[in-house]
Amino acid sequence: MTRLFDTHGIGELVLDNRLVMAPMTRARCIETIPTAETAEYYRQRATAGLIVTEGTPISPEAQGYVYVPGIWSPAQVAGWRTVTDAVHSEGGRIFAQLWHVGRLSHASLQPESRQPVSAGTVAASESKVFAFDDDGNVDFVGVSDPRPLSTEEVVRVISDFASAATNAEDAGFDGVELHGANGYLFEQFLNPATNTRSDRYGGSFTDRARFLLETVDAVIDALDSAHVGIRLSPFSELFDMPAYPEAAETYLYLASELSRRDLAYVHLIDQRPAGGRSLDTDFLSSFRSRFRGTTILAGGMTPEYAEELIERDLIDLAAFGQPFIANPDLVARLQNGWPLTTPDPTTYYGGGAEGYLDYPRFTPATV
C-alpha cells in the first residue's frame, strides 16, 4: 500500500495521509461541554490525516443523544478549544461535525420538554435514542412525535448552523462538516416520505434539497467554502427512512450543486454494513463525475478497499470509524501491518475512561 499514506490537500490544508477518523458519538460529556478527557481522546488519534468530531449539536433543540458536547455556548466553545489545541499540538487536523437530529430526539432532551422538530409530523416510530426514561435514568428510549418546523423556523435553523460554524472557527477548528446523513434533519427534508411540506422547502426533489443547500450557503458565508464539508448517505434507510424512487437523482443533483459551491469535501457513507444499499462503484463514478472536489467514503472500510478506490480515482480519502476507537495509532498499525485491537461495544456510549482513553498503542517486539 502506498496511496493511502500519501499527502492530500484540502484548501490550504495538507493532510499527512488519506485516512480520516470518522465521526462517532461517545456520549461522555455530562454537561454537554468537552472535557480534558475529550481533548485527550482526540489527541491520541491525531495521526489521522483528518479527524471529524462526534456529531456536535448546534443548539439545545438539535440534541438527540444525552451527554453529547454541543457548540452553541461560550463554555462549549472554550471546551472545544482545548480539543483543537491538543490535536494541533500533535500536528493533526480536525473538523467539527455540525449536527441537528430533527425528529430523532426525545422530549427529555428538548428545551422545556417540547416536541422535537422535523420537516413534517411523521415519527420514526421504530427508532430509539440515548436519552432519559420516565424514571430519569439514561437508556435507549423511543423517540417522541415531532412537529413540523414553520417556514420561518427553517430560516432560523439555517442561522443556527451559521452561528455554530462561527463558534467552531472561534474554537480553533480547521473547518466544519455538516451532518446531512443517517436520517437526521437534512435527510428528513430530502426524503418525500418525511417531507410532506407545501412551502418552498417541500415538493420536488430540488425544492426538498433547498434547506440543505441554503444551509451550505449560509455556512460558506460564515467561513468560506474551503473550510466547509458535508456528510451524505445516499440510499440510507436508517432510522425509518424509506427508500424513494428519485434518490439517485437527488444525490447526483446535490453533487453538482455542491461542486458548484467548491466545498472542501463531500463525505459519503456506504450503508452496506448496516444492511442497506451499497454505494457501488457505478454510483461512485457517477457522483465523482459531478462533484469535482475531494470525496471521502466511510462504511465498513478496509485498507484494501480504500487502496482500490483511491487507485481508481473514485475517492480521495477513506474514513475509518470503529477501528479508531480501539486503535488510537491506527495509521501506524496499517502502515506497518501491525495487528488491530477489536473495540468493546459495551463501552461505545457513556461511562468514563474505560473503552475511551485506555486502548494502548502497539509496541513492536524488540529483539
C-alpha positions in Angstrom: 0.0 0.0 0.0 1.2 3.5 -0.9 -1.5 5.8 -1.9 -3.3 5.5 1.4 -0.4 7.1 3.1 0.2 9.9 0.6 -0.5 13.5 1.5 -3.6 15.2 0.2 -4.7 18.9 0.0 -8.0 20.3 1.2 -7.9 24.0 0.5 -4.8 25.3 2.2 -4.6 22.3 4.5 -2.2 19.5 3.6 -3.2 16.2 5.2 -0.4 13.9 6.2 -2.2 10.8 4.9 -5.6 9.8 3.4 -7.1 8.2 6.5 -10.0 10.0 8.1 -11.2 9.4 11.6 -15.0 9.2 11.1 -17.4 11.0 13.5 -18.5 8.7 16.3 -20.9 9.6 19.2 -19.3 8.6 22.5 -21.6 10.4 25.0 -19.2 11.2 27.7 -19.7 14.9 28.3 -22.2 15.2 31.2 -22.6 18.9 30.9 -22.5 19.0 27.1 -19.1 20.7 27.4 -15.9 19.0 26.1 -13.7 17.9 29.0 -10.0 17.2 29.5 -10.8 13.6 28.6 -12.4 14.7 25.3 -9.2 16.5 24.5 -7.1 13.5 25.3 -9.3 11.2 23.3 -8.8 13.2 20.1 -5.1 14.0 20.8 -4.4 10.2 21.0 -5.8 9.9 17.4 -4.2 13.0 15.9 -2.1 11.0 13.4 -5.2 10.6 11.3 -4.9 12.7 8.2 -8.2 14.3 9.2 -10.3 13.9 12.3 -14.1 14.7 12.1 -15.5 15.1 15.6 -18.5 13.3 17.0 -21.8 14.9 16.0 -22.0 18.3 17.7 -25.4 19.8 18.2 -25.8 23.4 17.0 -28.5 24.3 19.6 -30.4 22.7 22.5 -33.2 21.8 20.1 -30.7 19.9 17.9 -29.9 17.3 20.6 -30.9 13.7 20.2 -28.5 11.9 22.5 -27.6 12.6 26.1 -24.1 13.7 27.2 -23.1 14.9 23.7 -20.9 18.0 23.5 -22.6 21.0 21.8 -21.2 24.1 20.2 -23.8 26.9 20.9 -22.4 28.3 24.2 -19.2 30.2 25.2 -18.4 27.4 27.6 -18.7 24.8 24.9 -16.5 26.8 22.6 -13.9 27.1 25.3 -14.1 23.3 25.9 -13.6 22.6 22.2 -10.6 25.0 22.1 -8.8 22.5 24.5 -9.6 19.8 22.0 -8.3 21.6 18.9 -5.2 22.8 20.8 -4.5 19.2 21.8 -4.9 17.9 18.2 -2.8 20.7 16.7 -0.1 20.2 19.2 0.4 16.7 17.6 0.3 18.1 14.1 -3.2 16.9 13.4 -6.2 18.4 11.5 -9.7 18.5 12.9 -13.2 19.5 11.6 -16.3 19.9 13.8 -19.3 17.9 12.6 -22.3 20.2 13.0 -25.5 18.3 13.8 -29.2 18.7 14.1 -31.1 15.4 14.7 -34.5 16.7 13.9 -37.2 14.1 14.7 -34.6 11.7 16.2 -34.9 13.1 19.7 -36.9 12.7 22.9 -38.7 15.3 24.9 -36.4 14.7 27.9 -33.6 16.3 25.8 -35.6 19.2 24.4 -35.9 22.7 25.9 -38.9 22.7 28.3 -39.6 19.1 27.3 -41.1 20.3 24.0 -41.6 18.1 20.9 -38.6 17.5 18.6 -38.8 19.3 15.2 -38.7 17.9 11.7 -39.7 18.5 8.1 -43.2 17.2 9.0 -45.1 15.1 11.5 -44.0 11.6 10.6 -42.4 9.9 13.5 -39.5 7.4 13.4 -41.7 5.0 15.3 -39.3 2.1 15.3 -36.2 4.2 16.4 -34.6 4.8 19.7 -32.2 7.4 21.1 -29.9 7.7 24.1 -32.0 9.8 26.5 -33.8 9.8 29.8 -36.5 7.3 30.6 -39.6 8.1 32.7 -37.6 7.4 35.9 -34.8 9.8 34.9 -32.4 7.1 34.0 -30.2 7.2 30.9 -31.3 4.5 28.4 -32.2 3.9 24.8 -35.8 5.1 24.6 -38.4 5.5 21.8 -38.4 8.9 20.0 -41.0 11.5 20.7 -43.5 12.5 18.0 -42.2 15.5 16.1 -43.8 18.7 14.9 -43.0 20.4 11.6 -40.8 23.5 11.5 -42.5 26.5 10.2 -41.0 28.3 7.2 -39.7 31.0 9.5 -38.2 28.4 11.8 -36.4 26.7 8.9 -34.6 30.1 8.3 -33.8 30.2 12.0 -32.2 26.7 11.9 -30.1 27.8 8.9 -28.9 30.7 11.0 -28.2 28.3 13.9 -25.9 26.4 11.6 -24.1 29.5 10.5 -23.6 30.6 14.2 -22.3 27.2 15.1 -19.8 27.4 12.2 -18.6 30.7 13.6 -18.3 29.2 17.0 -16.3 26.3 15.5 -13.9 28.8 13.9 -13.5 30.6 17.3 -12.8 27.2 18.9 -9.8 26.7 16.5 -11.3 24.0 14.2 -9.7 23.7 10.8 -13.2 23.5 9.3 -16.7 22.1 9.7 -18.7 19.2 8.3 -22.5 19.5 8.1 -24.1 16.2 9.1 -26.5 15.6 6.2 -26.7 11.9 6.6 -28.1 8.9 8.6 -31.8 10.0 8.8 -31.2 13.3 10.6 -32.8 16.7 9.9 -31.4 17.3 6.4 -32.4 13.8 5.2 -35.9 14.4 6.8 -36.2 17.3 4.3 -34.7 15.3 1.4 -37.0 12.3 1.7 -40.5 12.7 0.3 -41.9 10.2 2.9 -40.9 12.6 5.8 -41.2 15.9 3.9 -44.9 16.5 3.0 -44.5 20.3 3.1 -46.3 22.7 0.8 -43.9 25.6 1.3 -40.7 26.4 -0.6 -38.9 23.6 1.3 -41.2 20.8 0.0 -42.4 19.4 -3.3 -39.9 18.4 -6.0 -36.6 16.9 -5.1 -34.9 20.3 -5.9 -37.2 22.0 -3.5 -36.7 19.4 -0.8 -32.9 20.0 -1.2 -33.3 23.7 -0.7 -32.9 23.6 3.1 -29.6 21.7 2.8 -28.2 24.0 0.1 -29.3 27.2 1.8 -27.6 26.0 4.9 -24.4 25.2 3.0 -24.5 28.7 1.5 -25.0 30.3 5.0 -22.1 28.4 6.4 -19.9 29.3 3.5 -20.8 32.9 4.1 -19.8 32.5 7.8 -16.5 30.8 6.9 -15.6 30.1 3.3 -16.1 27.1 1.0 -12.5 25.8 1.6 -13.5 25.2 5.3 -16.8 23.5 4.7 -17.6 19.8 4.1 -20.8 17.8 4.2 -21.7 14.2 5.1 -24.3 12.4 2.9 -25.7 8.9 3.0 -27.3 8.2 -0.4 -30.0 5.4 -0.3 -29.9 5.4 3.5 -32.8 3.7 5.2 -31.5 4.2 8.8 -33.9 5.4 11.4 -37.1 4.6 9.5 -36.2 6.5 6.3 -37.9 4.6 3.5 -36.3 4.2 0.0 -37.7 6.5 -2.7 -37.5 6.4 -6.5 -35.6 9.6 -7.1 -32.9 9.0 -4.5 -30.1 8.7 -7.1 -31.3 11.7 -9.0 -31.5 13.7 -5.7 -27.9 12.9 -4.7 -26.4 13.4 -8.1 -28.2 16.8 -8.2 -26.6 17.6 -4.8 -23.2 16.5 -6.2 -23.5 19.1 -9.0 -24.7 21.8 -6.7 -22.0 21.2 -4.1 -19.4 21.1 -6.7 -20.5 24.5 -8.0 -20.0 25.8 -4.4 -16.5 24.5 -4.3 -16.8 22.7 -1.0 -13.8 21.3 0.8 -15.2 17.8 0.5 -18.2 15.5 0.4 -18.1 12.7 2.9 -20.2 9.7 1.7 -21.4 6.8 3.8 -21.8 3.3 2.4 -24.8 1.8 4.3 -23.8 -1.8 3.3 -22.5 -2.7 6.8 -25.9 -1.7 8.3 -27.8 -3.8 5.8 -28.6 -1.0 3.4 -28.0 -0.5 -0.3 -24.3 -0.3 -1.1 -22.7 2.7 -2.8 -21.3 0.6 -5.6 -18.6 1.7 -8.0 -21.1 2.7 -10.7 -22.7 5.2 -8.3 -19.4 6.5 -7.0 -18.3 7.0 -10.6 -21.4 9.0 -11.4 -21.1 11.0 -8.2 -17.4 11.7 -8.9 -18.2 12.9 -12.4 -20.5 15.6 -10.9 -18.6 16.6 -7.8 -15.1 17.7 -8.6 -13.8 18.2 -5.1 -12.4 15.9 -2.5 -14.5 12.8 -1.9 -14.4 10.8 1.3 -16.0 7.4 1.7 -16.9 5.7 5.1 -18.7 2.5 6.0 -17.1 -0.9 6.5 -13.9 0.4 5.1 -10.8 -1.8 4.8 -7.3 -0.7 3.8 -7.5 -2.9 0.7 -10.8 -1.5 -0.5 -9.6 2.1 0.3 -6.5 1.5 -1.9 -8.6 0.1 -4.7 -11.0 3.1 -4.7 -8.2 5.6 -4.5 -6.2 3.9 -7.2 -9.3 4.0 -9.5 -9.8 7.7 -8.6 -13.3 7.0 -7.2 -12.4 8.6 -3.8 -9.6 10.7 -2.3 -9.8 9.8 1.4 -11.0 6.8 3.3 -12.8 7.1 6.6 -12.5 4.5 9.4 -14.8 4.5 12.4 -14.7 1.7 15.0 -11.1 0.8 14.2 -10.0 4.2 15.5 -11.9 3.5 18.8 -9.6 0.6 19.8 -6.5 1.7 17.8 -5.5 5.3 18.6 -2.4 4.6 16.5 -4.4 3.1 13.6 -2.3 4.9 10.9 0.9 3.3 12.2 -0.7 -0.1 12.6 -2.0 -0.1 9.0 1.2 1.3 7.6 3.4 -1.3 9.3 1.0 -4.3 9.1 0.6 -4.5 12.9 -2.4 -6.3 14.3 -5.5 -4.4 15.2 -7.3 -4.4 18.6 -11.1 -5.1 18.5 -13.2 -2.5 20.3 -15.6 -3.4 23.1 -19.1 -2.3 22.0 -20.3 -2.2 25.6 -18.2 0.9 26.2 -19.1 2.8 23.0 -21.6 5.1 24.7 -21.3 6.8 28.1 -19.1 5.9 31.0 -15.6 7.2 31.8 -12.0 6.4 30.6 -12.7 2.7 30.1 -13.1 2.0 26.4 -12.3 5.6 25.7 -8.8 6.5 26.8 -7.3 3.2 27.8 -6.7 1.5 24.5 -2.9 1.1 24.2 -0.7 1.8 21.2 1.0 -1.1 19.6 4.6 -1.8 20.8 6.6 -3.9 18.4 8.6 -6.7 19.9 12.2 -5.8 20.3 15.0 -8.3 19.5 
